[in-house]
Amino acid sequence: MTQDFWTRRKFIQQMGGTAAGLAMSSCAINANRAPQSFSQAALAIDPVIKPESLEKPNLTIGYVPVNDCAPFAVAWEKGFFRKYGLNVKLSREASWATSRDGIIFGRLDASPVVSGAVVNARLGAEGARHAPLCAAMTIHRHGNAMTMNRAMWESGLRPWFEYNGDLEAFGRDFRRYFDNLPSEKRVWAVVLSSAIYEYFVRYLSAAAGVDPLKEFRIMIVPPPQMVVNVRIGAMQAYMVAEPWNTRAISGNEGIGFTFAQGKEIWHGHPDRLLCVMQSFIDENPKTYRSLLKAMIEACRYCGDPNNREEVAKIISARSFTGAKPKLTRPAIVGEYNYGGFDGKDRTVKAADTTIFFEIPPNISSVPNAHSTFMWRSHSIWLMTQSARWGQIKEIPHNAHEVAETSWKTEIYREVAADLGIACPSDDYKVEPAEVFIDKKAFDPSDPVRYLESFEIRANAPTKFYLA
């Protein structure tokens, strides 16, 4: 099968003027929707830190209009920013690329980024700007999914849980569908090249024996443009945060179904990180710690089961996702509907649909673990995937040094201690086989061996067979 890599320009041209115009209008709207004034609840909060005691109390913080923005919305609406002496201006970002680049170029002081963006920027990976980005904390785990279009359903593909763990059966269905499409139609979309979503799409297909480097393409599309691009046939499937998967299912937009949640690829995976530049930490240590405290408290609020209905409503506001509560609610509350076109109810209730703070008991954990704590071993895993798919030539020899420089776990521990929150004593942990879809354990002490254990990968050695 001949590989014909598309450029972003060619992809937009293929979509046509209508879709391109929609993309332009989407970006323009995003810039003006951020909340402009504090809520009454926020104004009623008495600061425990005086703004004048901070190096930089006035901050501009980005967010992207998906469910991930919940802690930012809550920190704003409930006054957690104000509590810790911060006067925050929120900036609604058009895409995950602008959220990342806004930090790099100084337009934003802090913003959420996809979990692979930090180390890829540090390493100057393909598709990433070389910059000293730092991860401050995990915003949440899970809360994302893969959507496939209706044609994929009609071809026989079904949600992953209905395959009962049979990767080979899924691989046959998946390859059969794409084999019946012309090459220009074999497209899956993700939000950014360094997103864990891209790694999950590739990981899943490779685990099923389908080479994602040869059998289909992955394109970059901002979340608000996902549904319309499936509708017009520009792509067949995508992986994104909620509510853009729930929006797609029958009963809503009706253009597709949820194939799998990200937690079914790696149970317990990190999704978004709070990101700043190294210079921000160096120049504003007090401000940085205040920001962490505000965001940790916001995540704890979002994670409280008693608050989740309210959180789903808060992020439904036009300033945040602009989506109806019926779209934001399922992944926040934990009543997630995979959809389908046979009238069957595929709603699954689970405490781990989106994890903001407390780790549900069904997830393998260690003492004092919580969702906002950053395992540097997860940073190492992300490097293995960047190398696996050719974004970097190899896992860096100083991978652990890169993890320790870019994921600021030691400062997180200090701040958490100030809030009375205990943390794990280690920065690294082995991910057991049962948490991955292919049952392959990850040991961060030997990332090279882990990478080489995958038969399907970029730059894999060619096998020769003698007759």
Long-range contacts (C-beta under 8 A, 24 or more apart in sequence): 1-183, 1-214, 1-215, 2-183, 3-213, 3-214, 4-183, 4-184, 5-217, 6-217, 6-219, 8-219, 8-220, 11-219, 11-234, 14-184, 14-234, 15-229, 15-232, 15-234, 16-232, 18-232, 19-225, 19-228, 19-229, 19-232, 19-234, 22-225, 22-228, 23-222, 23-225, 26-94, 26-222, 26-224, 26-225, 27-94, 27-95, 27-222, 30-65, 30-92, 30-93, 30-94, 30-224, 31-92, 31-94, 32-92, 33-65, 33-92, 33-318, 33-319, 33-322, 34-63, 34-89, 34-90, 34-91, 34-92, 34-319, 35-76, 35-90, 35-317, 35-319, 35-320, 38-76, 38-79, 38-82, 39-76, 39-77, 39-78, 39-79, 41-77, 41-78, 41-79, 42-76, 42-77, 42-78, 42-79, 42-81, 42-82, 43-79, 43-82, 44-79, 45-78, 45-79, 45-80, 45-82, 45-83, 46-83, 47-82, 47-83, 47-84, 47-85, 48-83, 48-84, 48-85, 49-83, 49-84, 49-85, 49-290, 50-85, 51-85, 51-86, 51-87, 53-85, 53-286, 54-85, 54-86, 54-284, 54-286, 54-287, 54-290, 55-283, 55-284, 55-285, 55-286, 55-287, 56-109, 56-283, 56-284, 56-287, 57-85, 57-86, 57-87, 57-287, 58-87, 58-89, 59-86, 59-87, 59-88, 59-89, 59-109, 59-110, 59-287, 59-291, 60-88, 60-89, 60-90, 60-91, 60-107, 60-108, 60-109, 61-88, 61-89, 61-90, 61-91, 61-108, 61-109, 61-110, 61-111, 62-90, 62-91, 62-92, 62-93, 62-98, 62-99, 62-102, 62-103, 62-108, 62-110, 62-111, 62-112, 63-90, 63-91, 63-92, 63-93, 63-99, 63-111, 63-112, 63-320, 64-92, 64-93, 64-95, 64-96, 64-99, 64-112, 64-223, 65-92, 65-223, 65-224, 65-320, 65-321, 65-322, 66-223, 66-240, 66-241, 66-242, 66-243, 66-244, 66-321, 67-143, 67-241, 67-242, 67-243, 67-315, 67-321, 67-328, 67-331, 67-332, 67-354, 68-112, 68-139, 68-140, 68-143, 68-241, 68-271, 68-272, 69-112, 69-315, 69-320, 69-321, 70-140, 70-302, 70-311, 70-314, 70-315, 70-332, 70-356, 71-139, 71-140, 71-295, 71-298, 71-299, 71-301, 71-302, 71-356, 72-112, 72-295, 72-298, 73-311, 73-314, 73-315, 73-317, 73-319, 73-320, 74-298, 74-301, 74-302, 74-311, 74-314, 75-294, 75-295, 75-297, 75-298, 77-314, 78-298, 78-301, 80-293, 80-294, 80-295, 80-297, 80-298, 80-301, 81-294, 83-294, 83-297, 84-290, 84-291, 84-293, 84-294, 85-290, 86-287, 86-290, 86-291, 86-294, 90-319, 92-319, 92-320, 94-222, 94-224, 95-191, 95-192, 95-222, 95-223, 96-191, 96-192, 96-195, 96-222, 96-223, 97-192, 97-220, 97-222, 100-129, 100-133, 100-192, 100-275, 101-129, 103-133, 103-275, 103-276, 103-277, 104-129, 104-131, 104-133, 104-277, 106-277, 109-276, 109-280, 110-136, 110-274, 110-275, 110-276, 110-280, 110-291, 111-274, 111-275, 112-139, 112-272, 112-273, 112-274, 112-275, 113-272, 113-273, 113-275, 114-191, 114-192, 114-194, 114-195, 114-196, 114-197, 114-271, 114-272, 114-273, 115-195, 115-196, 115-269, 115-270, 115-271, 115-272, 115-273, 115-378, 115-382, 116-194, 116-195, 116-196, 116-198, 116-199, 116-382, 116-385, 116-386, 117-192, 117-194, 117-195, 117-273, 117-275, 118-273, 118-275, 118-379, 118-406, 118-407, 119-379, 119-382, 119-383, 119-386, 119-402, 119-403, 119-406, 120-194, 120-382, 120-386, 120-391, 120-392, 121-194, 122-402, 122-405, 122-406, 123-383, 123-386, 123-392, 123-396, 123-402, 125-194, 125-386, 125-391, 125-392, 126-193, 126-390, 126-391, 126-392, 127-193, 127-194, 127-391, 128-193, 128-194, 128-391, 131-277, 132-277, 132-278, 132-279, 132-406, 133-275, 133-276, 133-277, 133-278, 133-406, 134-275, 134-276, 134-277, 134-278, 134-280, 134-281, 134-406, 134-407, 134-408, 135-273, 135-274, 135-275, 135-374, 135-379, 135-406, 135-407, 135-408, 136-273, 136-274, 136-275, 136-276, 136-288, 136-291, 136-292, 136-295, 136-408, 136-411, 136-412, 137-273, 137-274, 137-292, 137-295, 137-296, 137-299, 137-372, 137-373, 137-374, 137-412, 138-270, 138-271, 138-272, 138-273, 138-274, 138-371, 138-372, 138-373, 138-374, 139-271, 139-272, 139-273, 139-274, 139-295, 139-299, 139-356, 139-372, 140-271, 140-272, 140-299, 140-302, 140-354, 140-355, 140-356, 140-371, 141-263, 141-268, 141-269, 141-270, 141-271, 141-352, 141-354, 141-355, 141-371, 142-261, 142-262, 142-263, 142-269, 142-271, 142-352, 142-353, 142-354, 142-355, 143-241, 143-242, 143-262, 143-271, 143-331, 143-353, 143-354, 143-355, 144-197, 144-239, 144-240, 144-241, 144-242, 144-245, 144-261, 144-262, 144-271, 145-239, 145-240, 145-242, 145-245, 145-258, 145-259, 145-260, 145-261, 145-262, 145-331, 146-200, 146-201, 146-204, 146-237, 146-238, 146-239, 146-245, 146-258, 146-259, 146-260, 146-261, 146-262, 147-226, 147-230, 147-237, 147-238, 147-239, 147-240, 147-244, 147-245, 147-248, 147-256, 147-257, 147-258, 147-259, 148-236, 148-237, 148-256, 148-257, 148-259, 149-230, 149-236, 149-237, 149-255, 149-256, 150-254, 150-255, 150-256, 150-257, 150-341, 151-177, 151-236, 152-177, 152-236, 152-237, 152-256, 152-259, 153-256, 153-257, 153-340, 153-341, 154-341, 155-180, 157-259, 158-340, 159-257, 159-258, 159-259, 159-260, 159-338, 159-340, 159-346, 160-259, 160-260, 160-264, 160-437, 161-260, 161-264, 161-338, 161-348, 167-207, 167-208, 167-209, 167-437, 167-438, 168-208, 168-209, 170-208, 171-205, 171-208, 171-209, 171-210, 174-205, 174-208, 174-210, 175-209, 175-210, 175-215, 177-236, 178-210, 178-215, 178-216, 178-236, 181-236, 185-233, 185-236, 186-215, 186-216, 186-217, 186-236, 187-216, 187-217, 187-218, 187-219, 187-234, 187-235, 187-236, 188-216, 188-217, 188-218, 188-219, 188-235, 188-236, 188-237, 188-238, 188-239, 189-218, 189-219, 189-220, 189-221, 189-226, 189-229, 189-235, 189-237, 189-238, 189-239, 189-240, 190-218, 190-219, 190-220, 190-221, 190-238, 190-239, 190-240, 191-220, 191-221, 191-222, 191-223, 191-239, 191-240, 191-241, 192-220, 193-220, 193-391, 194-386, 194-391, 196-262, 196-269, 196-270, 196-271, 196-382, 196-385, 197-239, 197-240, 197-262, 198-239, 198-389, 199-382, 199-385, 199-388, 199-389, 200-239, 200-262, 200-265, 200-266, 201-239, 202-385, 202-388, 202-389, 203-265, 203-266, 203-385, 203-437, 203-438, 204-260, 204-265, 204-437, 206-454, 206-456, 206-457, 207-437, 207-438, 209-456, 211-456, 212-389, 212-456, 213-389, 213-390, 213-456, 213-458, 227-253, 227-255, 230-255, 230-256, 231-255, 241-271, 241-272, 242-327, 242-328, 242-330, 242-331, 242-332, 242-354, 243-321, 243-323, 243-327, 243-328, 243-330, 243-331, 246-327, 246-330, 246-331, 246-336, 246-337, 247-323, 247-327, 248-339, 249-337, 249-338, 249-339, 249-340, 250-339, 250-340, 250-341, 251-339, 252-326, 252-327, 256-339, 257-338, 257-339, 257-340, 257-341, 258-336, 258-337, 258-338, 258-339, 259-338, 261-336, 261-353, 263-352, 263-353, 264-437, 265-436, 265-437, 266-431, 266-435, 266-436, 266-437, 267-352, 267-363, 267-364, 267-434, 267-435, 267-436, 268-359, 268-363, 268-364, 268-365, 268-431, 268-435, 269-378, 270-374, 270-375, 270-378, 273-374, 281-408, 281-411, 288-411, 289-411, 289-414, 289-415, 289-418, 292-411, 292-412, 292-415, 293-415, 293-418, 293-419, 295-372, 296-372, 296-415, 296-416, 296-419, 296-421, 297-419, 299-356, 299-357, 299-371, 299-372, 300-356, 300-357, 302-332, 302-356, 302-357, 303-355, 303-356, 303-357, 303-358, 303-371, 304-357, 305-351, 308-332, 308-333, 308-334, 309-333, 364-432, 364-434, 364-435, 366-424, 366-426, 366-429, 367-424, 368-422, 368-423, 368-424, 368-425, 369-423, 369-424, 370-421, 370-423, 372-412, 373-409, 373-412, 373-416, 373-423, 373-424, 374-407, 374-408, 374-409, 374-412, 375-409, 375-424, 375-427, 375-428, 375-429, 376-400, 376-403, 376-404, 376-407, 376-409, 376-427, 376-428, 376-444, 377-403, 377-427, 377-428, 377-429, 377-430, 377-431, 377-442, 377-444, 379-403, 379-406, 379-407, 380-428, 380-444, 380-447, 381-431, 381-442, 381-444, 381-447, 383-447, 384-442, 384-447, 384-450, 384-451, 387-451, 387-458, 388-451, 388-454, 388-457, 388-458, 389-457, 389-458, 390-458, 390-459, 393-459, 395-447, 395-448, 395-451, 399-447, 400-444, 403-427
